[in-house]
Amino acid sequence: MATTRRAIGRGVMTSAIAWTVGPSARAIGAEMTSEEWMKRAGETFGDVKLEPYVDVENGYALLVPEGWVKDLPNGISEIEFHPLSEYGGRRFKVQVRPYGRTRSNRVDELEDAEYASPRAYAESVARKYAPLEGEGSTNRGQAVSKVLSSRMSDDGRFYFFEYSTESMLPLHFWGVIALGPGPVGSARKLGRKDLIALTCQMPEDKGPEAAALLEHIVTTFRILDDV
C-alpha cells in the first residue's frame, strides 16, 4: 500500500475546520466540542506551535506540532506524524483497533491480562519491541527494553507508560492507551468500542527538548463522545 503524506500546518490547510473528521463531539472530562478543539489552534509548547487534530469518526483528539507530516503506513487504522524529511527520528503514531462490547470506559476493567494494570500493559508493549531487561537470557548486543514508568488516570480511562530500549540505536518511548467510543455508526450504537493507543518515540540522542515535546503531546490526547 502506498504511503500517504500530508503536511500539518495552516499554510497547507485551507481552513481550520478541515482538521475535523466527522460530526461534532464532546471530550470526556474536558467537555469540549470538536469546534472548541479547533480553537486551540496556535497553542504553543516552548517555541513549537501546535495544531489540533480531531478524529470524530474514531473518537479522539490531540495536538500536533505545526509542519509535521501525516502518514498512513498501515491504512486508516494507523496514522503517524513526524517532522518533514525526518524519518527514523522523532515521530508518534495513533493506532485504532476494535475491542468489542463493554459497558465500562475503564481500561483496568477489561478482562484481558494485558490490561490488568498500567505496569502490565507497559511491559507487554515494551516486550513487543525487545525482551525486557533481566527477563531471561539475551545475547550480547541484543536489544533489551526497560519500563521507566506507568500510571493510570484517576478515572481509570487512561493508561500512561514510558519505556526505553538499549540497542545499536537507543530509543525512548512515551504513550497512552484508552477505550474509544467505537467508529461512528451501528458499531458505536451497539456499544462496540475500540482501543486507541498513542505512542511517541525518538532516538535518545535527540535530547531533552525533543523528549519534553513528545511527553507533552501524550498529555494532550483525549477521547471524544458524541454530543
N, C-alpha and C positions, 0 to 999 in steps of 0.2 A: 504494500500500500504506500502510495506516495505521501511524503510528509507535507503537511500544510502549515504554512508560516504566516503570521500576521503581526505586524509591529504594533506595540502598545504605546499609545500617546495621542494627545489631542491633535497633533499635526497630521495624524493618519486618519482619525475618526472624523466623520462629517458632523457628528453631534454627540453629546454625552449620552443621550438615551440609547445610542447604538450598542452600548455596553450591556444593556439588559436583555436577557433571553427569556421570553415568555411573559405571562401576566404579572400583576403586582403580587408582592409577597410581604410577610412580616417576619422580622428576625426574632428568634426565641430569645427572651431576656432583654435584648436591645430595643424591641418594639420599634423597629424602623422598617418602612416600606421600601421597595426597590427604588422608587423615585427619591426617597430620602437618602438611600445609599449613594445614588448618583451625585447628590450634593456634596459628598465627601471628596469629590474630585479636587485635586490641588493640595490635599493634605501632604505634609512632609514628614520625613524622618531624617533628622540631620539635614544634609543638603540634597537629599533624594526626594523628588516629588513622586507622590503616589496617586494611582488612579483606581477607582472601584471596578471590580469585575463581579457581575451579578448573574448567576445562572439559576433562574427561577424554575426552568424545566426540571433540573435535578435538585434544586432547593438549597443552594449555598451561595455565599458571597465572601469576598476577601479584597484586600488592597494589593495592587501590583505596582512595582516601580515603573514610572513612565519610560517609554522607549524599549522596554523588554519585549522580546518576540514570543508569540504564542505558537506552539507546535502541537500537532496531533500525531504522536508517534505510534499509537496503537488504536486509532479510531476515536470516536467521540466519547468513549468511556474513560479516556485518559487524556488530560491536557498537560502541557509542560511550558513553563516560561523561563527564559534565560536572556541575558544581555545580547544585543545584536552582535553577531560574529564571534560570540564566545561559546564554544562547545566543549563539554567535558569539564567545565568550570562551575561557576555559581549557577544554580538552577533550582526550580521546585516544580512539583507536579501534583495534580489532583486526580485521584482515581475514584471512580464511582462503580460499585458492584452490587448487584442485588443481594439482599439478605433474606427476605421473606416476611411473613406476617408476624408482628409483635405489637403488643399494646404499649409497651414501655418505650420511653425515649432514652433510657439509661443504658450505657454500654455495659456496666457491671452487672446488669440483669440478664444479659444474653447467656444462653445455655452453653455455648462453645467454651472450652477450656482456654482457648487463646485469649478470650476477653475477660477472664476471671478477675483480673486486676490490671492496673496500668503497667506494673512490672512484667507481668506475664505477656502482655501484648508487646511491650518494648523488646523483650527478649526474643519473641517469635519473629518480629520484623528484623532485628539485628542478625539473628541466626540465618535468615534467608540470604543475607549478603555474604556472611562469612561465619565460621564457628565462633561461639562465644569464648572469650578469654578464660582459660582454666577448665574448659569443658572438653574432656577427652584429650587425646594427643594430636598435635599438629606438627607438620614438617617445618623445618627451619625455613624462614622466608615466606611461609604461607600466611595469607591474610587472616586476621582474627578481629572480632568485634567486641566492643565493651559498652555496656549500657551505662550512661552517665547520670541520667535522671529519669524519673517517671512520676506522674501525678494525675489526679482526677479533679475535674472541676467540682465545685460544691454541689451542683445539681446532678452530678453523675453523668452528664450528657457528653462530656469531652474527656478523652484520654490524651495527655501530652507526653511526649517522650523525646529523649536525646541520646544519641549514641555515636561512637566513633569507630573507625576501622584502622588497624595498623597493617600497611601493605607497602608495595613499592610507591604507591600514591596514597598517602594517608588522607582519609576523608572524614568529614564531620556531618552529622545529620540531625535535623530537628523536625518534629512533626506533631500532628494531631489527628485523631480519628473520632467520628461521631456518627450517630444514626441520622440519616436524612429522611425526608418525608416520602421518598419514592418519586418516580417520574410522574409528571402531570398526566392525568387521565385515569383510566379504570384501575391501574395498579395502586395509585395513591388512595383512591376511594375505598379500595378493599383492604387498606392498611398494610400493603406490601412495601416495606421500607428498603432503603439502600444503606450500605456502609460507605461513607465518604472520608477519604484519607488525604490529607495534605502533607507532603514530605519535601523538606528543603535540604539541599546538600551543597557542599563546596569542598575543594581541597583545603587542607589545614593551612597551607602557606598563603591563603588569601588574606589572612589577618583578622584582627578583632573588629574592624569597622564592617567588613563584609559579614562576619558572624552576627553582629548586632542587628543588621538589617534583616537577615533571614529569620532570626529569632522573633523580630517584630512582626514580620509577615505572618508567622504562625499565630500570633496573638490577635490578628485582625480577622481570622476565619470565623464565620458564623453560619449557622443552619437557619434556613428560611421555612416559614409555613405560609399557606395561603391566607389572605386577608379574610 
